Amino acid sequence: MSEQNLDKIRQIVLPIVTDLSLDLYDLEFRGGTLRITIDSPVGSEAGVSLEDITLVTRLVGRDFDHHDPIAGHYTLEVTSPGLERTLRTPAHFQRELGKTIAVRLRDATNAERRLQGVLTAADDRTCTIILDEPGKDGTVERTVNLDKIDRARTVFVWGPTPKQPTRAAKKEDAR
């Protein structure tokens, strides 16, 4: 599907998603499937609910029936980006500052092909990552051109489990 057709679809989808106080995270057409990825606004405590996905699917489907922006047979899929979300656009990288990401580079000559670390900066052309594995001199910061990235995603980092109180602490609390 051409970029012009995707822009036409975006013009139909964006007002629906915005009216529901959601963000249009991504829009892609691949293999006969139009995937619309919605997300909660940046800084929001709550995520996207199943009810949100159902409502967006219903409203977009109704508008597509009216405007018919895609010729032929296709599958409409509305989804959320999930905990480990794919990063494809500069806006995706800018939205995830401060989070751990994993990156696979396209052509890594004289460098590592896979990087993982905390995303500290992003603009329209590059992103900067503090790598998880520090070098001999301490932390290693790496700036990568976005057009050199084959695949990138956020990494969900599990926090430490809370310690269970010992028997002695339970007896102290009982007093």
N, CA, C and O of each residue as an XYZ file, in Angstrom:
700
protein
N       0.847     -1.165      0.000
C       0.000      0.000      0.000
C       0.896      1.232      0.000
O       1.907      1.281      0.700
N       0.513      2.215     -0.787
C       1.326      3.425     -0.900
C       1.186      4.307      0.341
O       0.228      4.188      1.105
N       2.150      5.179      0.517
C       2.129      6.118      1.640
C       0.930      7.059      1.531
O       0.373      7.489      2.541
N       0.540      7.371      0.298
C      -0.627      8.244      0.073
C      -1.904      7.568      0.585
O      -2.744      8.220      1.205
N      -2.051      6.271      0.328
C      -3.223      5.542      0.829
C      -3.209      5.449      2.355
O      -4.254      5.567      2.994
N      -2.024      5.236      2.941
C      -1.926      5.206      4.397
C      -2.285      6.560      5.005
O      -2.901      6.618      6.069
N      -1.904      7.645      4.338
C      -2.280      8.984      4.819
C      -3.792      9.177      4.773
O      -4.375      9.789      5.668
N      -4.416      8.655      3.736
C      -5.884      8.727      3.605
C      -6.558      7.958      4.756
O      -7.538      8.422      5.337
N      -6.020      6.794      5.064
C      -6.545      5.985      6.164
C      -6.298      6.702      7.496
O      -7.171      6.729      8.363
N      -5.109      7.278      7.651
C      -4.770      8.016      8.877
C      -5.757      9.167      9.107
O      -6.126      9.447     10.247
N      -6.184      9.833      8.031
C      -7.138     10.939      8.147
C      -8.501     10.465      8.637
O      -9.240     11.238      9.247
N      -8.838      9.222      8.384
C     -10.106      8.660      8.868
C      -9.952      8.197     10.316
O     -10.834      8.432     11.142
N      -8.840      7.545     10.620
C      -8.628      6.908     11.925
C      -8.287      7.911     13.023
O      -8.791      7.801     14.141
N      -7.443      8.878     12.717
C      -6.933      9.800     13.739
C      -8.029     10.540     14.502
O      -7.959     10.592     15.730
N      -9.034     11.112     13.847
C     -10.087     11.802     14.618
C     -10.857     10.864     15.550
O     -11.258     11.270     16.641
N     -11.062      9.641     15.137
C     -11.787      8.669     15.971
C     -10.986      8.384     17.231
O     -11.518      8.429     18.340
N      -9.703      8.090     17.051
C      -8.834      7.750     18.176
C      -8.673      8.956     19.104
O      -8.716      8.807     20.326
N      -8.490     10.133     18.540
C      -8.318     11.356     19.334
C      -9.577     11.676     20.135
O      -9.482     12.074     21.296
N     -10.749     11.510     19.535
C     -12.015     11.772     20.242
C     -12.185     10.863     21.453
O     -12.884     11.221     22.400
N     -11.555      9.694     21.433
C     -11.645      8.759     22.551
C     -10.509      8.967     23.566
O     -10.311      8.145     24.461
N      -9.771     10.069     23.418
C      -8.641     10.409     24.297
C      -7.557      9.327     24.270
O      -6.986      8.973     25.301
N      -7.294      8.821     23.087
C      -6.242      7.831     22.874
C      -5.252      8.372     21.855
O      -5.530      9.373     21.195
N      -4.103      7.724     21.719
C      -3.097      8.092     20.727
C      -3.041      7.033     19.639
O      -3.154      5.838     19.914
N      -2.864      7.483     18.400
C      -2.608      6.566     17.300
C      -1.118      6.277     17.320
O      -0.318      7.108     16.890
N      -0.738      5.108     17.816
C       0.672      4.746     17.984
C       1.304      4.340     16.661
O       2.427      4.744     16.359
N       0.586      3.540     15.866
C       1.147      3.062     14.614
C       0.027      2.651     13.673
O      -1.085      2.330     14.090
N       0.357      2.671     12.401
C      -0.575      2.278     11.355
C       0.241      1.603     10.267
O       1.137      2.220      9.690
N      -0.059      0.339      9.979
C       0.683     -0.351      8.927
C      -0.221     -1.329      8.186
O      -1.142     -1.911      8.757
N       0.068     -1.490      6.904
C      -0.660     -2.438      6.067
C       0.352     -3.424      5.531
O       1.253     -3.062      4.774
N       0.194     -4.695      5.936
C       1.127     -5.721      5.502
C       0.382     -7.033      5.323
O      -0.376     -7.447      6.201
N       0.593     -7.679      4.202
C       0.024     -8.996      3.947
C      -1.495     -9.038      4.021
O      -2.062    -10.019      4.502
N      -2.160     -7.994      3.554
C      -3.618     -7.978      3.557
C      -4.240     -7.611      4.897
O      -5.459     -7.690      5.053
N      -3.418     -7.211      5.869
C      -3.915     -6.828      7.189
C      -3.574     -5.371      7.461
O      -2.416     -4.962      7.377
N      -4.602     -4.596      7.787
C      -4.400     -3.221      8.232
C      -4.362     -3.259      9.743
O      -5.370     -3.548     10.387
N      -3.193     -2.965     10.319
C      -3.019     -2.995     11.766
C      -2.992     -1.568     12.293
O      -2.117     -0.777     11.940
N      -3.962     -1.253     13.140
C      -4.047      0.040     13.801
C      -3.665     -0.180     15.253
O      -4.332     -0.923     15.974
N      -2.583      0.472     15.683
C      -2.123      0.319     17.054
C      -2.442      1.595     17.815
O      -2.000      2.683     17.447
N      -3.221      1.443     18.887
C      -3.612      2.592     19.699
C      -2.952      2.486     21.070
O      -2.612      1.395     21.529
N      -2.778      3.637     21.714
C      -2.133      3.654     23.019
C      -2.776      4.738     23.868
O      -3.445      5.635     23.356
N      -2.562      4.639     25.163
C      -3.029      5.691     26.057
C      -2.081      6.882     25.899
O      -0.944      6.707     25.460
N      -2.531      8.083     26.249
C      -1.658      9.254     26.113
C      -0.395      9.122     26.964
O      -0.389      8.427     27.980
N       0.660      9.788     26.542
C       1.930      9.769     27.271
C       1.692     10.266     28.690
O       1.028     11.281     28.899
N       2.240      9.545     29.663
C       2.104      9.922     31.065
C       0.835      9.411     31.721
O       0.626      9.640     32.912
N      -0.009      8.731     30.980
C      -1.255      8.207     31.522
C      -0.973      6.983     32.383
O      -0.132      6.154     32.037
N      -1.674      6.874     33.496
C      -1.516      5.726     34.399
C      -2.116      4.464     33.782
O      -1.540      3.382     33.885
N      -3.264      4.608     33.149
C      -3.987      3.448     32.613
C      -3.502      3.115     31.210
O      -3.018      3.981     30.481
N      -3.639      1.871     30.853
C      -3.312      1.436     29.505
C      -4.563      1.386     28.654
O      -5.608      1.909     29.040
N      -4.458      0.766     27.516
C      -5.590      0.604     26.608
C      -6.391     -0.608     27.066
O      -5.831     -1.678     27.306
N      -7.697     -0.435     27.184
C      -8.555     -1.534     27.625
C      -9.127     -2.292     26.426
O      -9.079     -1.820     25.290
N      -9.657     -3.451     26.702
C     -10.323     -4.235     25.667
C     -11.537     -3.475     25.127
O     -11.860     -3.567     23.942
N     -12.198     -2.731     25.999
C     -13.347     -1.923     25.571
C     -12.910     -0.835     24.588
O     -13.615     -0.555     23.619
N     -11.731     -0.212     24.840
C     -11.190      0.796     23.916
C     -10.947      0.183     22.547
O     -11.322      0.757     21.525
N     -10.320     -0.980     22.532
C     -10.007     -1.653     21.269
C     -11.290     -2.014     20.522
O     -11.381     -1.838     19.307
N     -12.272     -2.517     21.254
C     -13.550     -2.891     20.638
C     -14.245     -1.675     20.039
O     -14.751     -1.734     18.918
N     -14.270     -0.572     20.785
C     -14.939      0.635     20.309
C     -14.236      1.219     19.092
O     -14.897      1.618     18.132
N     -12.916      1.275     19.115
C     -12.173      1.786     17.951
C     -12.418      0.892     16.739
O     -12.611      1.395     15.632
N     -12.413     -0.418     16.932
C     -12.677     -1.346     15.831
C     -14.047     -1.084     15.217
O     -14.187     -1.023     13.996
N     -15.045     -0.930     16.064
C     -16.416     -0.702     15.588
C     -16.525      0.629     14.831
O     -17.101      0.679     13.744
N     -15.976      1.700     15.402
C     -16.089      3.022     14.789
C     -15.282      3.130     13.488
O     -15.757      3.704     12.508
N     -14.075      2.583     13.481
C     -13.264      2.607     12.267
C     -13.914      1.746     11.191
O     -13.979      2.154     10.031
N     -14.393      0.570     11.557
C     -15.075     -0.299     10.591
C     -16.277      0.386      9.952
O     -16.503      0.270      8.748
N     -17.053      1.106     10.779
C     -18.221      1.836     10.252
C     -17.778      2.911      9.264
O     -18.368      3.042      8.192
N     -16.742      3.684      9.612
C     -16.268      4.734      8.699
C     -15.642      4.145      7.438
O     -15.786      4.717      6.357
N     -14.953      3.017      7.557
C     -14.386      2.373      6.377
C     -15.483      1.868      5.450
O     -15.334      1.917      4.229
N     -16.576      1.387      6.015
C     -17.709      0.961      5.181
C     -18.266      2.143      4.398
O     -18.702      1.992      3.257
N     -18.248      3.309      5.010
C     -18.786      4.512      4.365
C     -17.816      5.083      3.328
O     -18.234      5.417      2.219
N     -16.513      5.203      3.672
C     -15.521      5.841      2.796
C     -14.802      4.863      1.872
O     -14.283      5.279      0.836
N     -14.755      3.574      2.216
C     -14.101      2.524      1.436
C     -12.675      2.915      1.002
O     -12.408      3.015     -0.196
N     -11.754      3.137      1.962
C     -10.405      3.594      1.609
C      -9.470      2.502      1.086
O      -8.404      2.803      0.550
N      -9.868      1.231      1.240
C      -9.009      0.130      0.803
C      -9.767     -0.706     -0.224
O     -10.854     -1.217      0.046
N      -9.172     -0.830     -1.399
C      -9.793     -1.646     -2.449
C      -9.524     -3.118     -2.169
O      -8.425     -3.496     -1.763
N     -10.535     -3.936     -2.389
C     -10.350     -5.366     -2.229
C     -10.528     -5.852     -0.802
O     -10.999     -5.130      0.076
N     -10.133     -7.103     -0.604
C     -10.292     -7.778      0.681
C      -9.126     -7.422      1.608
O      -7.976     -7.385      1.171
N      -9.415     -7.163      2.875
C      -8.390     -6.895      3.875
C      -8.937     -7.276      5.241
O     -10.144     -7.441      5.422
N      -8.033     -7.412      6.191
C      -8.403     -7.685      7.570
C      -8.053     -6.462      8.401
O      -6.937     -5.949      8.322
N      -9.005     -5.998      9.197
C      -8.783     -4.870     10.083
C      -8.409     -5.408     11.460
O      -9.139     -6.215     12.036
N      -7.278     -4.963     11.981
C      -6.821     -5.386     13.299
C      -6.508     -4.142     14.129
O      -5.667     -3.329     13.746
N      -7.181     -4.001     15.253
C      -6.902     -2.903     16.187
C      -6.280     -3.527     17.423
O      -6.806     -4.495     17.972
N      -5.159     -2.969     17.856
C      -4.411     -3.569     18.949
C      -3.721     -2.480     19.774
O      -3.712     -1.307     19.401
N      -3.153     -2.893     20.889
C      -2.318     -1.990     21.690
C      -0.869     -2.397     21.468
O      -0.610     -3.522     21.041
N       0.083     -1.508     21.746
C       1.478     -1.869     21.503
C       2.044     -2.870     22.500
O       3.071     -3.488     22.219
N       1.411     -3.051     23.653
C       1.876     -4.024     24.632
C       3.039     -3.503     25.467
O       3.493     -2.372     25.291
N       3.508     -4.341     26.372
C       4.611     -3.954     27.249
C       5.924     -3.802     26.484
O       6.656     -2.831     26.680
N       6.209     -4.749     25.630
C       7.409     -4.675     24.817
C       6.987     -4.250     23.422
O       6.627     -5.075     22.582
N       7.038     -2.949     23.195
C       6.505     -2.383     21.977
C       7.574     -2.158     20.922
O       8.722     -1.849     21.239
N       7.190     -2.315     19.679
C       8.073     -2.086     18.549
C       8.283     -0.590     18.369
O       7.346      0.200     18.484
N       9.517     -0.216     18.088
C       9.866      1.180     17.834
C      10.245      1.304     16.361
O      11.259      0.759     15.926
N       9.420      2.028     15.592
C       9.678      2.162     14.157
C       9.898      3.598     13.716
O      10.639      3.840     12.763
N       9.277      4.546     14.379
C       9.336      5.938     13.943
C      10.102      6.779     14.966
O      10.262      6.360     16.112
N      10.575      7.958     14.563
C      11.221      8.847     15.542
C      10.311      9.156     16.733
O      10.787      9.249     17.865
N       9.024      9.314     16.492
C       8.076      9.589     17.584
C       8.033      8.441     18.586
O       7.896      8.676     19.787
N       8.147      7.208     18.109
C       8.168      6.050     19.009
C       9.364      6.137     19.949
O       9.227      5.931     21.155
N      10.539      6.442     19.396
C      11.747      6.542     20.217
C      11.620      7.693     21.213
O      11.984      7.545     22.380
N      11.105      8.840     20.762
C      10.977     10.004     21.635
C      10.002      9.743     22.772
O      10.161     10.286     23.865
N       9.008      8.929     22.526
C       7.996      8.612     23.538
C       8.558      7.717     24.642
O       8.064      7.753     25.769
N       9.572      6.921     24.342
C      10.069      5.908     25.271
C      11.368      6.295     25.979
O      12.085      5.419     26.462
N      11.682      7.583     26.049
C      12.897      8.036     26.735
C      12.916      7.540     28.178
O      11.896      7.558     28.867
N      14.078      7.103     28.619
C      14.239      6.619     29.983
C      13.938      5.145     30.154
O      14.103      4.604     31.248
N      13.501      4.485     29.098
C      13.173      3.060     29.181
C      14.290      2.225     28.558
O      15.079      2.718     27.751
N      14.339      0.960     28.946
C      15.308      0.032     28.382
C      14.809     -0.427     27.019
O      13.650     -0.815     26.869
N      15.701     -0.381     26.019
C      15.339     -0.826     24.678
C      16.383     -1.817     24.170
O      17.530     -1.819     24.616
N      15.963     -2.652     23.233
C      16.855     -3.571     22.536
C      16.841     -3.193     21.063
O      15.777     -2.977     20.482
N      18.014     -3.112     20.463
C      18.148     -2.670     19.075
C      18.970     -3.690     18.306
O      19.986     -4.184     18.796
N      18.520     -4.001     17.093
C      19.322     -4.816     16.171
C      19.646     -3.935     14.973
O      18.745     -3.406     14.322
N      20.934     -3.780     14.685
C      21.378     -2.926     13.595
C      21.377     -3.675     12.272
O      21.539     -4.895     12.241
N      21.192     -2.934     11.169
C      21.187     -3.529      9.831
C      22.570     -4.049      9.457
O      22.781     -5.259      9.370
N      23.494     -3.150      9.241
C      24.851     -3.504      8.808
C      25.826     -3.040      9.870
O      26.224     -1.876      9.900
N      26.198     -3.943     10.721
C      27.103     -3.586     11.818
C      28.516     -4.032     11.471
O      28.921     -5.146     11.805
N      29.254     -3.173     10.811
C      30.644     -3.480     10.511
C      31.507     -2.847     11.596
O      31.350     -1.669     11.920
N      32.396     -3.621     12.141
C      33.296     -3.191     13.218
C      32.535     -2.715     14.459
O      33.046     -1.894     15.220
N      31.356     -3.209     14.661
C      30.568     -2.831     15.849
C      29.625     -3.980     16.184
O      29.444     -4.911     15.400
N      29.040     -3.889     17.352
C      28.082     -4.912     17.756
C      26.806     -4.762     16.945
O      26.398     -3.650     16.611
N      26.185     -5.882     16.633
C      24.929     -5.854     15.879
C      23.744     -5.642     16.807
O      22.747     -5.037     16.413
N      23.844     -6.135     18.036
C      22.743     -6.012     18.999
C      23.174     -5.126     20.161
O      24.259     -5.275     20.722
N      22.282     -4.198     20.499
C      22.539     -3.284     21.606
C      21.351     -3.323     22.552
O      20.208     -3.488     22.125
N      21.630     -3.171     23.836
C      20.554     -3.047     24.809
C      20.995     -2.083     25.887
O      22.122     -2.140     26.379
N      20.071     -1.183     26.247
C      20.379     -0.220     27.283
C      19.248      0.780     27.436
O      18.165      0.610     26.875
N      19.518      1.819     28.200
C      18.504      2.836     28.478
C      18.565      3.916     27.409
O      19.629      4.466     27.126
N      17.414      4.214     26.819
C      17.284      5.254     25.810
C      17.315      6.611     26.508
O      16.424      6.928     27.295
N      18.346      7.415     26.218
C      18.502      8.695     26.923
C      18.165      9.904     26.063
O      17.867     10.971     26.600
N      18.205      9.763     24.740
C      17.884     10.885     23.856
C      17.418     10.342     22.514
O      17.817      9.255     22.096
N      16.571     11.111     21.847
C      16.100     10.736     20.512
C      15.640     11.987     19.787
O      14.997     12.861     20.369
N      15.981     12.058     18.500
C      15.472     13.135     17.657
C      14.969     12.501     16.358
O      14.717     11.296     16.317
N      14.824     13.286     15.319
C      14.264     12.765     14.071
C      15.216     11.847     13.313
O      14.784     11.133     12.408
N      16.521     11.851     13.666
C      17.485     11.047     12.924
C      18.271     10.062     13.759
O      18.756      9.063     13.227
N      18.415     10.312     15.070
C      19.272      9.463     15.901
C      18.627      9.150     17.244
O      17.657      9.783     17.659
N      19.203      8.148     17.909
C      18.849      7.868     19.296
C      20.142      7.563     20.049
O      21.110      7.063     19.476
N      20.137      7.875     21.342
C      21.310      7.646     22.180
C      20.942      6.666     23.274
O      19.921      6.812     23.946
N      21.804      5.650     23.445
C      21.545      4.567     24.393
C      22.743      4.446     25.328
O      23.889      4.435     24.879
N      22.475      4.353     26.629
C      23.524      3.986     27.578
C      23.454      2.473     27.700
O      22.472      1.926     28.201
N      24.497      1.805     27.242
C      24.491      0.345     27.147
C      24.472     -0.309     28.522
O      25.030      0.218     29.485
N      23.814     -1.475     28.595
C      23.731     -2.235     29.838
C      25.088     -2.757     30.284
O      25.361     -2.852     31.481
N      25.928     -3.092     29.330
C      27.241     -3.651     29.652
C      28.285     -2.558     29.539
O      28.735     -2.241     28.438
N      28.678     -1.972     30.672
C      29.658     -0.887     30.618
C      31.024     -1.368     30.163
O      31.381     -2.531     30.353
N      31.779     -0.468     29.564
C      33.137     -0.778     29.130
C      34.107     -0.654     30.293
O      33.697     -0.476     31.439
N      35.364     -0.747     29.997
C      36.410     -0.668     31.023
C      36.392      0.690     31.735
O      36.706      0.777     32.922
N      36.028      1.730     31.016
C      36.062      3.090     31.556
C      34.746      3.510     32.192
O      34.572      4.694     32.478
N      33.831      2.613     32.422
C      32.528      2.968     33.000
C      31.416      2.791     31.985
O      31.463      1.883     31.156
N      30.423      3.652     32.049
C      29.277      3.508     31.160
C      29.651      3.834     29.717
O      30.519      4.666     29.453
N      28.983      3.165     28.803
C      29.205      3.392     27.385
C      27.919      3.957     26.797
O      26.842      3.374     26.925
N      28.061      5.108     26.150
C      26.928      5.758     25.502
C      27.113      5.607     24.003
O      28.193      5.868     23.472
N      26.060      5.188     23.327
C      26.157      4.948     21.887
C      25.042      5.690     21.174
O      23.872      5.545     21.529
N      25.394      6.485     20.170
C      24.409      7.178     19.344
C      24.276      6.410     18.036
O      25.272      6.090     17.387
N      23.030      6.116     17.655
C      22.753      5.287     16.483
C      21.826      6.060     15.552
O      20.856      6.671     16.000
N      22.127      6.030     14.258
C      21.213      6.608     13.269
C      19.997      5.701     13.143
O      20.134      4.483     13.026
N      18.812      6.293     13.167
C      17.585      5.494     13.095
C      17.494      4.701     11.799
O      16.938      3.602     11.793
N      18.026      5.231     10.702
C      17.958      4.498      9.430
C      18.894      3.290      9.393
O      18.827      2.492      8.458
N      19.762      3.144     10.392
C      20.656      1.977     10.494
C      20.053      0.863     11.351
O      20.646     -0.205     11.498
N      18.876      1.119     11.914
C      18.243      0.142     12.805
C      17.352     -0.787     11.999
O      16.479     -0.344     11.253
N      17.586     -2.081     12.160
C      16.757     -3.093     11.514
C      15.490     -3.331     12.333
O      14.391     -3.420     11.787
N      15.662     -3.432     13.653
C      14.531     -3.710     14.536
C      14.847     -3.145     15.912
O      15.981     -3.228     16.384
N      13.817     -2.560     16.560
C      13.995     -2.043     17.916
C      12.694     -2.237     18.683
O      11.603     -2.196     18.113
N      12.835     -2.451     19.993
C      11.660     -2.617     20.845
C      12.025     -2.245     22.274
O      13.195     -2.261     22.655
N      11.010     -1.913     23.055
C      11.250     -1.689     24.474
C      11.395     -3.049     25.144
O      10.914     -4.061     24.634
N      12.062     -3.059     26.286
C      12.270     -4.293     27.051
C      11.622     -4.088     28.407
O      11.964     -3.152     29.130
N      10.695     -4.955     28.749
C      10.056     -4.874     30.058
C      11.038     -5.389     31.095
O      11.502     -6.526     31.009
N      11.355     -4.552     32.074
C      12.303     -4.912     33.119
C      11.524     -5.252     34.379
O      10.813     -4.410     34.927
N      11.660     -6.480     34.829
C      10.982     -6.911     36.042
C      11.690     -6.305     37.238
O      12.919     -6.320     37.313
N      10.928     -5.780     38.163
C      11.506     -5.215     39.383
C      11.787     -6.308     40.386
O      11.350     -7.445     40.208
N      12.514     -5.977     41.442
C      12.796     -6.981     42.468
C      11.515     -7.349     43.207
O      10.621     -6.520     43.377
N      11.441     -8.592     43.641
C      10.268     -9.021     44.396
C      10.391     -8.508     45.824
O      11.483     -8.515     46.393
N       9.286     -8.065     46.407
C       9.362     -7.570     47.780
C       9.753     -8.700     48.726
O       9.322     -9.843     48.567
N      10.576     -8.357     49.712
C      11.011     -9.367     50.672
C       9.862     -9.701     51.610
O       9.106     -8.831     52.041
N       9.757    -10.990     51.912
C       8.744    -11.450     52.855
C       9.259    -11.233     54.265
O      10.430    -11.496     54.536
N       8.414    -10.761     55.168
C       8.884    -10.560     56.544
C       9.275    -11.894     57.182
O       8.650    -12.927     56.943
N      10.314    -11.839     57.991
C      10.766    -13.047     58.694
C       9.851    -13.297     59.889
O       9.031    -12.449     60.242
N       9.999    -14.482     60.516
C       9.174    -14.804     61.696
C       9.445    -13.817     62.830
O       8.530    -13.426     63.556
N      10.713    -13.418     62.975
C      11.057    -12.485     64.060
C      10.373    -11.148     63.829
O       9.879    -10.540     64.778
N      10.332    -10.677     62.586
C       9.681     -9.398     62.290
C       8.190     -9.494     62.512
O       7.573     -8.525     62.953
N       7.582    -10.656     62.212
C       6.146    -10.836     62.419
C       5.822    -10.796     63.926
O       4.803    -10.239     64.333
N       6.716    -11.404     64.757
C       6.496    -11.391     66.201
C       6.606     -9.972     66.742
O       5.844     -9.587     67.629
N       7.560     -9.179     66.207
C       7.723     -7.782     66.647
C       6.490     -6.974     66.310
O       6.048     -6.156     67.116
N       5.919     -7.191     65.120
C       4.720     -6.449     64.702
C       3.509     -6.826     65.553
O       2.622     -6.004     65.782
N       3.482     -8.067     66.016
C       2.341     -8.532     66.817
C       2.328     -7.882     68.190
O       1.263     -7.755     68.794
N       3.475     -7.470     68.697
C       3.545     -6.863     70.044
C       3.002     -5.519     70.039
O       2.979     -4.858     71.077
